[in-house]
Amino acid sequence: MKLLSIGAFMLLLAAAASLVSGGQSKQFIQQSWSRASDVLPERTMNGMGSMIPAYTERVFLLMPLPVREKFGGKMWNAVELMIFRLLLAWHLVPAFSIGFAEGQWARANQKGLVKIHSPMRFSLALGGLAMIPVLVLLWVTAPLMVPINALVSCVFVLAILSLRNLIVHAPTQF
């Protein structure tokens, strides 16, 4: 598991470095903005429009001065894109509440509790839940245009299935 998390971290760093050095961040922001405006309400999009520059400026203020001076021009658009994608990912949170509710309903409607706990299904459910932040962070730093609909669908299905299995196959006392 340690090796997998190290590999995911290295992939995340490589994707972020590629996004910064690619120089296409401004195009990705424009494409993402137009696609997101089809889905999200105008009020939410206006709020994001004012939040993105403020968050980007705050991120740059947290960086050491030599890094800001050396890489500031190259990184500004890439950081704006990552912040915009993180704000879009924030709208995925309802998927977890739906998965939790479905798992509770499945657990309550079982004819009898599962007499034999399935550690394999429980572990797979925990692994599925652990993959959601990795999937979102890889999408945030991806140096290519991935539609938000693809991410929403993947995270939604993974959240519902993982939470349901986590709740249904959780160890119980008899």
Backbone as a ProteinNet text record, in pm:
[ID]
protein_1_A
[PRIMARY]
MKLLSIGAFMLLLAAAASLVSGGQSKQFIQQSWSRASDVLPERTMNGMGSMIPAYTERVFLLMPLPVREKFGGKMWNAVELMIFRLLLAWHLVPAFSIGFAEGQWARANQKGLVKIHSPMRFSLALGGLAMIPVLVLLWVTAPLMVPINALVSCVFVLAILSLRNLIVHAPTQF
[TERTIARY]
82.9	0	87.4	201.8	294	346.9	380.1	432.7	328.3	204.3	96.4	76.6	81.4	64.2	184.4	303.9	421.5	410.3	364.5	345.1	239.9	131.2	26	78.1	157.5	214.6	310.3	392.7	485.8	410.5	304.2	222.1	156.4	112.7	52.8	154.2	276.3	381.1	417.2	425.2	458.4	348.8	222.5	111.9	111.8	137.5	141.9	258.1	374	489.2	461.8	396.5	361.3	259.7	167.8	68.6	134.9	231	299.7	386.6	458.8	551.5	482.9	361.2	292.3	249.6	209.9	169.4	30	-48.5	-183.5	-289.7	-251.3	-344.6	-455.5	-422	-521.8	-631.6	-593.5	-692.9	-779.4	-717.3	-792.8	-892.4	-851.5	-942.2	-1063.3	-1040.4	-1151.3	-1245.3	-1188.8	-1272	-1348.8	-1281.1	-1347.9	-1457.7	-1431.3	-1528.9	-1654.3	-1636	-1753.2	-1832.7	-1763.3	-1834.9	-1903.3	-1839	-1898.4	-2017.1	-2015.1	-2126.6	-2253.3	-2239.5	-2357.5	-2425	-2348.2	-2398.9	-2434.4	-2345.6	-2364.7	-2446.6	-2520.3	-2596.9	-2506	-2562	-2485	-2434.1	-2512	-2470.6	-2345.6	-2340.6	-2223.7	-2102.2	-2122.7	-2012.1	-1958.1	-2047	-2002.2	-1920.9	-1964.6	-1890.4	-1752	-1744.1	-1614.2	-1525.2	-1585.7	-1507.7	-1436.2	-1495.9	-1429.7	-1338.8	-1366.3	-1285.2	-1152.1	-1151.3	-1031.3	-911.4	-922.7	-804.7	-761.3	-856.7	-821.7	-747	-796.1	-728.1	-590.5	-581.7	-453.1	-351.7	-394.3	-304.2	-260.5	-352.4	-316.9	-216.1	-233.4	-138.2	0.2	4	133.3	196.6	116.7	172.9	232.3	184.5	237.9	372.3	401	527.8	641.8	762.2	878.9	902.6	957.3	978	1064.2	1174.9	1254	1175.7	1090.6	1009.6	906.7	844.6	747.6	811.6	930.5	997.2	1040.6	1086.2	1140.1	1031.7	930.1	829.9	691.1	675.9	543.8	467.4	533.1	465.6	420.7	501.9	468.7	358.8	361.1	272.3	135.5	116.6	-8.2	-128.7	-125.7	-239.8	-260.5	-150.8	-163.4	-227.2	-187.1	-246.5	-393.4	-425.5	-565.8	-649.5	-595.8	-667.9	-688.4	-584.9	-598.2	-701	-701.3	-798.4	-939.1	-955.3	-1087.4	-1137	-1049.1	-1089.3	-1121.2	-1047.4	-1079	-1214.6	-1245.8	-1377.2	-1488.6	-1463.5	-1563	-1578.9	-1467.7	-1474.3	-1550.2	-1553.4	-1627.5	-1775.3	-1823.6	-1964.4	-1993.7	-1892.6	-1912.1	-1951.2	-1947	-1972.8	-2108.6	-2217.1	-2344.2	-2340.4	-2246.5	-2236.9	-2211.8	-2136.6	-2107.7	-2231.5	-2314	-2434.9	-2534.3	-2540.5	-2629.5	-2580.8	-2450.2	-2394.6	-2416.8	-2401.7	-2423.4	-2569.3	-2662.8	-2805.6	-2843.7	-2789.7	-2821.1	-2764.9	-2645.7	-2586.7	-2666.3	-2712.5	-2794.5	-2926.8	-2985.9	-3111.7	-3090.3	-2980.8	-2952.8	-2928.7	-2860.4	-2831.8	-2960.2	-3049.6	-3173.6	-3270.3	-3264.1	-3358.5	-3307.2	-3195.7	-3149.4	-3241.4	-3268.6	-3355.7	-3292	-3168.1	-3092.2	-2953	-2888.9	-2754.7	-2662.8	-2565.8	-2469.3	-2398.7	-2411.9	-2355.6	-2204	-2155.4	-2011.5	-1963.7	-1881.1	-1826.3	-1732.1	-1743.3	-1658.8	-1545.1	-1430.6	-1321.1	-1271.4	-1283	-1236.2	-1323.1	-1453.7	-1542.3	-1528.7	-1510.2	-1490.5	-1360.5	-1253.8	-1125.2	-1134.1	-1205.3	-1223.3	-1302.5	-1400.1	-1477.5	-1389.9	-1305.5	-1213.1	-1114.6	-1067	-977.3	-1045.1	-1172.4	-1248.3	-1266.9	-1294.3	-1307.3	-1173.9	-1065.3	-933.7	-893.5	-949.9	-916.4	-985.5	-1092.6	-1167	-1081.4	-1014.3	-930.3	-815.5	-759.2	-651.8	-704	-820.8	-882.1	-909.7	-961.3	-990.5	-861.7	-759.1	-633.1	-563.5	-574	-517.8	-592.8	-723	-800.1	-762.8	-741.7	-706.5	-574.3	-477.6	-345.4	-324.3	-426.6	-410.4	-372.8	-267.6	-226.9	-306.3	-427.8	-514.6	-657.3	-742.4	-881.2	-965.1	-1004.8	-1091.6	-1226.2	-1334.8	-1465.6	-1506.1	-1571.1	-1617.3	-1721.1	-1797	-1898.5	-1835.1	-1717.9	-1649.5	-1606.1	-1552.5	-1510.3	-1629.2	-1735.5	-1855	-1909.8	-1917.6	-1971.1	-1884.1	-1753.3	-1662.9	-1667.9	-1659.7	-1659.2	-1793.8	-1901.6	-2035.7	-2055.1	-2021.3	-2037.7	-1944.8	-1819.7	-1725	-1768	-1819.4	-1863.5	-1983.6	-2081.2	-2201.1	-2168.3	-2094.8	-2063.6	-1973.8	-1874.8	-1783.4	-1852.1	-1930.1	-1999.4	-2103.5	-2173.5	-2273.3	-2204.4	-2096.2	-2026.1	-1959.8	-1913.8	-1853.5	-1955.8	-2075.7	-2180	-2236.6	-2264.9	-2326.9	-2231.4	-2103.7	-2008.6	-1923.9	-1967.1	-1893.8	-1907.3	-1802	-1810.8	-1915.8	-1991.1	-2093.4	-2076.2	-2130.3	-2129.2	-2261.5	-2258.6	-2381.8	-2422.6
-118.9	0	125.4	116.7	229.3	258.6	153.1	169.1	229.3	189.4	244.5	393	432.3	573.8	656.1	600.9	671.1	687.7	584.1	591.4	693.1	698.9	797.4	939.1	958	1089.6	1131.8	1039.3	1071.2	1102.4	1029.1	1056.3	1192.6	1227.5	1358.6	1470.7	1453.8	1553.8	1565.4	1452.7	1456	1525.8	1499.8	1564.4	1714.6	1755.2	1898.2	1966.6	1901.1	1958.9	1970.7	1872.1	1876.5	1986.9	2006.9	2113.4	2250.3	2268.9	2397.4	2422.4	2320.2	2340.8	2337.9	2286.5	2273.8	2405.8	2500.6	2630.5	2636.1	2532.4	2531.1	2552.7	2594.4	2608.9	2708.5	2817.9	2920.7	2864	2782.2	2718.5	2621.2	2546.4	2451.5	2523.5	2638.9	2715.8	2760.4	2811.3	2859.1	2745.3	2631.6	2516.8	2464.2	2453.9	2405	2500.6	2629.9	2730.6	2720.4	2704.7	2696.9	2568.6	2459.2	2333.4	2335.9	2396.8	2403.1	2497.8	2601.6	2696.2	2633.7	2522.1	2450.2	2372.4	2337.4	2250.8	2328.8	2417.1	2489.3	2616.4	2659.7	2783.4	2906	3011.2	3132.3	3196.1	3188.7	3245.7	3175.5	3043.6	2968	3001.7	3014.1	3047.6	3188.1	3282.5	3417.1	3415.5	3336	3323.2	3263.9	3163.8	3104.2	3203.4	3286.3	3385.4	3483.5	3514.8	3605.8	3531.2	3403.6	3327.8	3282.1	3246.7	3187.9	3282.4	3410.2	3497.7	3520.8	3528.9	3550.4	3429.5	3309.1	3188.4	3173.9	3205.8	3195.6	3291.7	3412.8	3510	3462.8	3402.5	3353.4	3239.2	3149.8	3040.6	3096.3	3198.2	3256.5	3330.3	3387.3	3452.9	3352.4	3228.5	3124.7	3070.6	3091.7	3043.5	3135.2	3081	3164.8	3267	3380.3	3489.9	3449.9	3376.9	3339	3251.6	3163.2	3077	3161.2	3256	3345.5	3424.6	3478.1	3560	3477.1	3354.9	3273.3	3205.4	3152.3	3072.8	3135.4	3255.3	3317.1	3327.1	3372.1	3389.4	3258.2	3155	3024.9	2953.6	2972.7	2894.4	2956.5	3083.6	3151.5	3082.4	3059.1	2996.7	2852.4	2780.8	2641.8	2634.6	2725.2	2726.7	2768.3	2864.8	2903.8	2785.5	2708.3	2591.1	2488.2	2462.7	2364.8	2411.4	2539	2591	2582.6	2615.3	2605.1	2461	2368	2226.4	2178.9	2226.4	2189.3	2244	2366.1	2422.7	2345	2298.9	2215.4	2081	2025.8	1897.1	1908.5	2027.3	2048.2	2017.1	2029.7	2002.5	1852.7	1767.9	1623.1	1568.5	1650.1	1605.3	1536.3	1579	1508.6	1360.6	1317.5	1175.8	1090.9	1143.8	1067.8	1052.3	1155.6	1143.9	1046.9	1043.1	947.8	805.8	783.7	650.3	606.7	698.7	666.9	629.7	706.9	678.6	544.7	514.5	387.6	270.8	286.6	180.8	156.9	263.2	249.1	179.5	215.5	152.7	4.6	-30.4	-170.9	-249	-187.9	-255.5	-277.5	-177.9	-188.5	-288.8	-307.4	-394.4	-535.5	-571.1	-708.2	-796.9	-915.1	-1007.7	-1046.8	-1068.3	-1095.1	-1041.1	-1003	-949.7	-1056.4	-1013	-1105.2	-1174.2	-1305.9	-1379	-1391.6	-1394	-1404.7	-1273	-1205.9	-1079	-1105.4	-1024.3	-1040.2	-936.9	-976	-879.9	-834.4	-921.1	-883.3	-771	-784	-678.9	-549.9	-564.7	-447.1	-375.6	-450.9	-391.5	-328	-391.4	-332.6	-201.9	-197.9	-74.4	37	4.8	105.7	152.4	57.9	94.1	182.6	153.5	236.7	377.6	390.6	524.3	598.5	525.5	589.5	633.2	570.6	607	735.3	774	892.9	1019.2	1049.3	1170.2	1162.5	1043.8	1027.8	1056.7	1005	1028.4	1176.8	1243.4	1387.1	1467.1	1435.8	1509.1	1485.5	1364.8	1340.8	1419.8	1432.8	1514.3	1662.2	1707.6	1848.1	1882.6	1793.1	1821.6	1767	1711.5	1651.4	1756.5	1729.4	1826.1	1811.2	1764.2	1751.5	1782.7	1798.8	1836.8	1711.1	1686.3	1573.7	1633.1	1592.3	1650.6	1625.9	1724.1	1713.5	1602.3	1577.6	1471.5	1335	1311.9	1184.2	1168.8	1275.8	1270	1251.6	1327.9	1317.2	1175.5	1117.6	981.3	880.8	888.9	793.8	806.8	929	950.2	912.8	946.5	915.6	764.6	690.2	544	483.3	528.6	474.7	505.4	625	662.2	580	565.9	490.8	344.6	281.7	139.8	116.9	201.1	181.6	205.2	312.2	338.9	232.2	186.5	81.7	-44.4	-87.7	-207.6	-188.7	-69.2	-42.6	-58.7	-9.4	-17.1	-158.9	-220.3	-353.9	-459	-449.6	-552.4	-512	-411.2	-370.6	-478.5	-499.1	-599.4	-562.2	-659.3	-635.4	-733.3	-697	-789.2	-860.7	-988.1	-1066.7	-1098.3
0	0	0	70.6	72.7	-67.5	-139	-273.8	-366.9	-351.2	-432.9	-404.8	-278.7	-246.8	-293.5	-288	-339.8	-490.9	-559.3	-704.2	-743	-667.9	-696.1	-673.3	-569	-542.1	-652.8	-700.9	-809.5	-938.5	-965.7	-1083.1	-1072.3	-954.1	-928.9	-951.6	-901.9	-924.1	-1071.6	-1141.3	-1283.8	-1364.1	-1329.6	-1400.4	-1374.6	-1251.1	-1219.4	-1290.3	-1295	-1364.7	-1514.2	-1569	-1711.4	-1739.1	-1648.2	-1664.3	-1659.9	-1569.9	-1558.2	-1680.9	-1726.1	-1836.9	-1973.5	-1981.2	-2109.4	-2169.6	-2088.8	-2138.5	-2198.3	-2184	-2239.4	-2132.6	-2016.6	-1904.7	-1934.7	-2001.3	-2031.5	-2121.8	-2219.6	-2307.3	-2228.4	-2138.9	-2057.6	-1966.8	-1912.7	-1827.2	-1907.8	-2027.5	-2110.3	-2149.5	-2187.4	-2223.9	-2103.7	-1990.1	-1868.6	-1824.9	-1834.9	-1795.9	-1882.1	-2013.3	-2101.1	-2076.2	-2048.7	-2022.1	-1885.5	-1788.1	-1654.5	-1651.4	-1734	-1735.2	-1792.1	-1864.4	-1912.7	-1800.4	-1698.7	-1592.1	-1465.2	-1423.1	-1297.7	-1318.9	-1217.5	-1229.3	-1244.8	-1301.4	-1327.6	-1198.2	-1092.9	-963.9	-911.4	-924.5	-881	-965.9	-1096.1	-1185.9	-1156.3	-1126.1	-1090.5	-961.2	-865.7	-740.4	-763	-849.4	-880.5	-953.5	-1037.9	-1111.2	-1019.9	-907.2	-813	-715.7	-690.2	-594.9	-653.9	-781	-841.6	-833.8	-876.6	-864.8	-719.1	-628.2	-487	-430.8	-460.3	-412.8	-477	-605.9	-675.5	-614.5	-586.4	-524.7	-386.3	-312.6	-179.1	-186.6	-286	-303.8	-336.5	-421.9	-457.2	-339.2	-252.6	-135.2	-36.3	-39.8	47.6	-1.6	-130.3	-186.7	-144.2	-132.3	-102.1	-214.6	-180.7	-275.7	-395.9	-378.2	-496.3	-595.3	-543.3	-630.7	-705.9	-635.3	-700.4	-812.8	-786.9	-888.1	-1008.3	-983.8	-1091.9	-1175.4	-1108.6	-1179.2	-1182.3	-1129.8	-1117.5	-1248.3	-1353.8	-1482.5	-1543.5	-1529.5	-1587.6	-1509.1	-1377.9	-1292.4	-1270.4	-1297.6	-1264	-1326.3	-1457.9	-1525.9	-1481.4	-1457	-1412.1	-1273.8	-1185.2	-1050.9	-1058.5	-1145.1	-1163.4	-1211.4	-1306	-1356.6	-1246.2	-1166.7	-1057.8	-954.6	-923.3	-826	-882.8	-1010.4	-1073.5	-1071.6	-1103.5	-1102.4	-961	-861.1	-722.4	-680.2	-722.7	-690.4	-760.4	-882.5	-949.8	-878.8	-832.2	-762.3	-631	-572.3	-447.4	-466.7	-588.5	-616.6	-626.3	-605.8	-606.9	-470	-368.3	-231.4	-214.7	-282.5	-263.5	-300	-381.6	-415.6	-291.7	-195.3	-74.2	13.7	21	102.6	39.2	-92.7	-159.8	-135.6	-145.3	-119.2	24.4	118.4	259.1	283.4	226.2	244.5	182.3	65.9	-0.1	80.5	136.4	218.1	345.4	409.7	529.9	497.1	382.9	341.3	313.5	244.8	215.2	343.5	438.7	565.6	645.7	645.3	721.6	658.8	529.3	460.6	438.4	497.5	486.6	569.2	518.3	592	724.3	723.4	844.9	822.9	928.2	911.1	854.2	781.6	725.3	842	848	960.7	949.3	826.6	806.8	747.2	820.5	774.1	657	552.2	434.8	439.6	492	501.2	364.2	264.1	130.8	72.4	84	31.6	112.7	242	327	288.6	266.6	226.6	89	-2.9	-135.5	-127.3	-38.1	-21	34.8	131.7	185	77.6	-2.8	-111.9	-214.6	-243.8	-337	-285.7	-157.4	-98.8	-98.3	-79.8	-80.6	-221.1	-323.1	-460.8	-506	-439.5	-483.4	-475.9	-363.9	-363.9	-464.6	-483.3	-581.4	-721.4	-752.9	-883.5	-905.7	-804.9	-817.1	-831.9	-752.6	-763	-896.5	-949.9	-1082.6	-1189	-1173.5	-1268.3	-1255.2	-1133	-1110.3	-1178.1	-1171.5	-1226.4	-1366.5	-1427.7	-1560.3	-1663.8	-1741.6	-1843.4	-1973.3	-1962.8	-2078.4	-2037.6	-2136.5	-2110.1	-2089.1	-1966.9	-1932.9	-1893.7	-1959.9	-1928.2	-1782.7	-1725.5	-1586.9	-1574	-1681.4	-1676.4	-1653.3	-1712.6	-1692.2	-1546.7	-1490.1	-1350.1	-1256.8	-1281.9	-1197	-1201.2	-1320.3	-1332.8	-1258.9	-1277.7	-1212	-1060.2	-1011	-865.5	-805.5	-873.9	-823.7	-809.8	-913.5	-908.9	-804.3	-801.4	-704.1	-561.1	-537.3	-402.3	-359.2	-446.7	-409.6	-383.2	-474.7	-456.1	-333.9	-315.7	-202.9	-69.4	-58.2	68.3	98.9	-4.2	17.6	70.7	5.4	49.1	184.5	212	341.9	454.1	430.9	533.6	544.5	430.9	434.2	488.6	457.7	498.2	618.3	689.2	809.3	915.3	992	1097.9	1202.4	1242.7	1344.5	1460	1573.1	1685.5	1689.7	1718.3	1719.5	1860.2
[MASK]
++++++++++++++++++++++++++++++++++++++++++++++++++++++++++++++++++++++++++++++++++++++++++++++++++++++++++++++++++++++++++++++++++++++++++++++++++++++++++++++++++++++++++++++

